[in-house]
């Protein structure tokens, strides 16, 4: 699905079915176990940190005006994809369903209100 740059993305218009997340996770785990069978959950988690660093680097350089938005966009997209990929690997290596994790977190976070946030962090 293409998103118009500068336009807000509404995930409720195009939600990703849980089965798709499960399917992606299974494909990622199959590839990971064949390519890096010795990889541990801790090693994969460190790769997540590396990918988040790449995202931060691209966003920082764009915000500083050192790279154009056109140059930053593919870097940011790549980093986001790599983050998803490696997070799926962490979940798989621990025997967890990423779809279930995402569902639990989305339900928990979207149930929060301004009042519950104020009470939580007061």
PELIN-V675113 format. One record per residue. N is the residue number from 1. SS is DSSP state (2 for helix, 1 for strand, 0 for the rest). PSI is psi in radians with two decimals (999 if undefined). OMEGA is omega in degrees with one decimal (* if undefined). Layout:
<<N & SS & PSI & OMEGA> <N & SS & PSI & OMEGA>>
This chain:
<<1 & 0 & 2.34 & 179.0> <2 & 0 & 2.44 & 177.5> <3 & 0 & 2.42 & 178.3> <4 & 0 & 2.11 & 179.0> <5 & 0 & 2.41 & 179.7> <6 & 0 & -0.28 & 178.5> <7 & 0 & 2.40 & 178.7> <8 & 0 & 2.47 & 178.7> <9 & 0 & 2.25 & 178.3> <10 & 0 & 1.77 & -177.7> <11 & 0 & -0.31 & 179.8> <12 & 0 & -0.35 & 177.3> <13 & 0 & -0.47 & -177.0> <14 & 0 & 1.09 & -178.8> <15 & 0 & 2.61 & 177.3> <16 & 0 & 2.11 & 179.0> <17 & 0 & 2.55 & 178.9> <18 & 2 & -0.65 & -177.5> <19 & 2 & -0.54 & 177.0> <20 & 2 & -0.74 & 177.6> <21 & 2 & -0.77 & 177.4> <22 & 2 & -0.74 & 179.5> <23 & 2 & -0.80 & 177.3> <24 & 2 & -0.78 & -178.2> <25 & 2 & -0.72 & 178.9> <26 & 2 & -0.74 & 178.3> <27 & 2 & -0.75 & 179.8> <28 & 2 & -0.77 & -178.9> <29 & 2 & -0.68 & 177.5> <30 & 2 & -0.83 & 179.9> <31 & 2 & -0.82 & -177.5> <32 & 2 & -0.75 & -177.5> <33 & 2 & -0.49 & 176.5> <34 & 2 & -0.69 & -175.2> <35 & 2 & -0.65 & -175.9> <36 & 0 & 1.13 & -174.9> <37 & 0 & -0.40 & -179.0> <38 & 0 & -0.05 & -177.4> <39 & 0 & 2.28 & 179.2> <40 & 0 & 2.89 & 177.5> <41 & 2 & -0.69 & 180.0> <42 & 2 & -0.73 & 178.7> <43 & 2 & -0.73 & 179.8> <44 & 2 & -0.68 & 178.3> <45 & 2 & -0.64 & 177.1> <46 & 2 & -0.58 & 176.3> <47 & 2 & -0.63 & 175.1> <48 & 2 & -0.79 & 179.4> <49 & 2 & -0.71 & 177.9> <50 & 2 & -0.78 & -179.0> <51 & 2 & -0.66 & 176.3> <52 & 2 & -0.64 & 175.7> <53 & 2 & -0.69 & 177.5> <54 & 2 & -0.68 & 176.2> <55 & 2 & -0.84 & -179.8> <56 & 2 & -0.70 & 179.8> <57 & 2 & -0.83 & -178.9> <58 & 2 & -0.76 & -179.7> <59 & 2 & -0.74 & 179.4> <60 & 2 & -0.86 & -178.1> <61 & 2 & -0.64 & 176.3> <62 & 2 & -0.79 & -177.9> <63 & 2 & -0.45 & 177.2> <64 & 0 & -0.10 & -179.4> <65 & 0 & 0.25 & -179.5> <66 & 0 & -0.39 & 171.5> <67 & 0 & 2.66 & -178.8> <68 & 0 & 2.76 & 174.5> <69 & 2 & -0.59 & 179.4> <70 & 2 & -0.62 & 177.7> <71 & 2 & -0.62 & -178.6> <72 & 2 & -0.63 & -173.7> <73 & 2 & -0.89 & -179.8> <74 & 2 & -0.52 & 177.5> <75 & 2 & -0.74 & 179.9> <76 & 2 & -0.77 & 177.9> <77 & 2 & -0.78 & 179.5> <78 & 2 & -0.78 & -179.5> <79 & 2 & -0.74 & 178.7> <80 & 2 & -0.75 & 177.6> <81 & 2 & -0.75 & 178.9> <82 & 2 & -0.63 & 177.3> <83 & 2 & -0.82 & 177.7> <84 & 2 & -0.81 & -178.3> <85 & 2 & -0.83 & -176.7> <86 & 2 & -0.58 & 175.7> <87 & 2 & -0.70 & 176.5> <88 & 2 & -0.66 & 178.1> <89 & 2 & -0.71 & 177.6> <90 & 2 & -0.83 & -179.4> <91 & 2 & -0.81 & -179.1> <92 & 2 & -0.75 & -177.0> <93 & 2 & -0.30 & 176.9> <94 & 0 & 0.03 & 177.9> <95 & 0 & 0.42 & -177.4> <96 & 0 & 2.64 & 174.0> <97 & 0 & 2.08 & 177.5> <98 & 2 & -0.62 & 178.5> <99 & 2 & -0.74 & 178.3> <100 & 2 & -0.72 & 178.7> <101 & 2 & -0.85 & -179.5> <102 & 2 & -0.78 & 179.8> <103 & 2 & -0.81 & 179.6> <104 & 2 & -0.80 & -177.0> <105 & 2 & -0.75 & 179.1> <106 & 2 & -0.77 & 179.0> <107 & 2 & -0.74 & -179.3> <108 & 2 & -0.85 & -175.4> <109 & 2 & -0.74 & -178.0> <110 & 2 & -0.22 & 175.7> <111 & 0 & -0.23 & 179.8> <112 & 0 & 2.55 & 175.3> <113 & 0 & 2.99 & 176.8> <114 & 2 & -0.72 & -178.8> <115 & 2 & -0.81 & -179.1> <116 & 2 & -0.57 & 177.0> <117 & 2 & -0.75 & 178.7> <118 & 2 & -0.73 & 179.0> <119 & 2 & -0.67 & -177.3> <120 & 2 & -0.64 & -174.6> <121 & 0 & 0.28 & 179.4> <122 & 0 & 999 & *>>
